[in-house]
Amino acid sequence: MKEAGGVPTKKPTQPCKHLLPRRESPSAPNLQDAINIIVKSSVHQLLLIVDGTTVANVTSTEEDRKDPAVFSRWQVTTGLHVLVLSPRDGRLLFRRMLMTSQFGLSQEIPSLLMSLTRGNILVIAIKNDGALNLTPTARSLLQSFGVKTAHALRFRNNLAWVGTVGGRTWGEAATPNIDERGNHGVLWSSPVVLEVQVPRRPSGEGERRPRSCSVE
């Protein structure tokens, strides 16, 4: 090929297709890089499943509910359940159930929450009822952790919440309010089930157990 004036020029070359970098199509996140967490909150069951393994399964029956004893199984399983998981592998670090039906025990909520280590995965869930005797201070602290329904929780509402201490909320499920004026001890909220995927974090981040809590 020649230009005007007889000066030869080279023909433009095209890059070989087999030398071009391959463009990978976008793919879904690798589930192995995330911890799968399922939480169920209901009147007779508090269930926590992590990566297909049952970590907590607290249950009661209608017969338990009829037991008049102050510390019957019905009473000692009713309240706000707090569970902390390792951000690395989802291992249970500790758990604590706060009997909010007992005024004195509900006062422990602020100190417990403030003792948690940043970076750990936090699961908060209610079995039967967790709003009775829940103080404004406790509600405000729960909201600061990311529980949006903290101030709206009413008698026998169900709640399942998963977040990172000092970080983001991964998911929250709660039931609508029951009209307390018409509730004479026979109405309960419908169960709620929450499923979330939390990205795994490198070893060494979080995982310290508060001294006030223990693994059961």
N, C-alpha and C positions, 0 to 999 in steps of 0.2 A: 504494500500500500504506500502511495506517495502523496505528499501534499503539493500544493502549488509551488513551483520552483524546483521540483524534482528531488526534494529532500525526503528520504525514506523515513517512515515512522513505524513503530511497532504496533501490532494489533493488540488492543486491551485484552488481558487474560482474565478468565473467570476462576475464582477459587474452586479447588476440587471439593466436591460435596463430602467426600469421605474424610476430609481434613477439618471440616467445620465442627465447632463444638456442638455436642448434642444438647438439645433443650429438653430438660426433664419436665414432664407434665406434673402439675401440682398434685400432691397426695394428701390424704387425711393424716392427722397427727397420729404418731405411734402410740397406741394404747399402753405399751409397756413403759412409756415415759410418764404415765399418769397413774394415780391411785384412784381406783373406783370405790366410791363410798355410797352406801344406801342406808337411809335412816327412816324408821317408821315410828310415828308417835300416835298413840291411841289410848283408849281407856284401859285396856287389859294387856297391852304389850308395848314395850320399848325395845326396838330391834336395831342393831347396828351391824352391818355386813361390810367388810373391807376386802376388796379383791376376791370376792367369792367365799370368804371365811367369816363365819359368825363370831363377832367379837363380844357382843353383849346381846342377851335375850332375856329381858325382865318381863315376867308374866304374872297375871293374877286371874282369878275366876270369879264368877258371880257368887259362889259360896264364900270366897274370901271377902267379898264386899259386905256380906251379911254378918261377918264376925265383929262383935261389938268391942273387942279388945283394943286398947289405945295403940298398941304397937303390933297390930295384926299384920299379916302379909299385905293386905290391902293398903294399910297406912304406910308401912315402911318401903313400899315401892312407888308410892304416889309423890310426885314432886318434880323438881328440875334436875335432870341428869346432865352432868358435865363430864365429857370424856376427851382426853387429849391423845393424839396420835403422832407418831414420828413422821416428819415430812419426807423422810428418806424411803421408808418401806411400809408405812401405814401401821406399824406395830403399836399396840396399846401401851402408852406410858403410864397413865393412871386414870382413874375414874372416881367420881363422887356423886352421890345422890343427895340432894338437899330437900328435906321434908318441909316444903313451904306451908304445909298445913299447921306446922308448929312454929309459932311466932319467933321463938328464940333461935331456932335452927335457920330460919330464913335470913337472919341477920349476918350469917356467915358468907353470904354471896359476894359482897364487895371485896372482902379480904381474900377470898378464894380466887376471884377473877384477877385481882391485882398481882397475885403471886405467880401467874402463868408466864412461861418463857416465850419471848417473841420468836416467831418463825415456826412454832409448832402448829399442827392442825387442831382446831378446836371444834368439837361437836356439842351442841346444846339442844336438848330435846325434852319434851314434857311427857310424862305418863299420868293419865287421868286428869290431874290439875297441877299447874305450877304458878298460878297467878295469885292464889290466896296468900295474903300476908307479904306479897312481893312489894317491897318499899319503893318509894319514888327514887331513892338513891340507887337501888339495885336496877331499876328500870332504866335510869339514865346511863348507868355503866354498861348495861347490856346494849343499849342503843349506840354507845360510843364504840363498842366492839363491832357493830355492824348489824345488829338485830333490829330491823326496821319496825317490827310490830311490837317492840318491847313495851311501849306506853299504851298500846291498844289491847294487850292481852287481858282477857276477862276470865271469869270462872269457867273451868273445864274447856278452855280453848286448847287445841293441840298445836304444837310447834316443833319443827325440825329445822335446824340451822347448822351450816358448816362454813367455817372461815379459817383464816390464818391469824394467829395472835399478832397484833400489830400490823396486819396486812389487810387483804381484801376479803370480801364475802364471796364464797363460791356458790352458795345457794340457800334459799329460805322457803319454807312452806308452812303455812298456818291456816287454821280454819276460821270462818267468820264467827262473829260473836253470837252467843246464845243469850236470849232475853232473860236476864236474871230474875226479873219480876215474875215470870211464869215458870221458873225452874224450881221445882219442889223436890229435887233430888232424884229425878227420873230421866233427865235429859243429858246427853253427852254429845260433844262434837264428833263429826265424822273423822275417821283416821286420816292422817296425811303421810305420804311417802315421798321422800326426796332422794334423788340420785344425782351425784355430781362426780366429775373427774378433776382431781387436783394434781397439778404437775409435781413430779418428784423433785426433791432438792438434794444437793450434794451432802455427803456425810459430814457430820460435825456441826451442822446448822440446827439450832434448837436442841430438842431431846433432853433438856434438863428437867427433872421432876421437881415440882414444888414440894417443900417439906411437909406441907399441911395435907397432902393427898397421898394415896397409895393405890397400887393396882390390886384389884380384887380377884 
